[in-house]
């Protein structure tokens, strides 16, 4: 879990308008989001099991396309 330490920018009525984060917190958030994207891509790929082919067949098809 991401542990952040935000500071809020407020207007005259004390309404929150923006957040300031330390760079290390921001980098942690970006890293977590990238990992989440990877997980979602993996989950989506798992839903298309009918499209799977053996690795050796994929390599062969790529070589054939490359040589053509």
Secondary structure, 3 states (H helix, E strand, C coil): CCCCCCEEEECCCCCEEEEECCHHHHHHHHHHHHHHHHHHHHHHHHCCHHHCCCHHHHHHHHHHHHHC
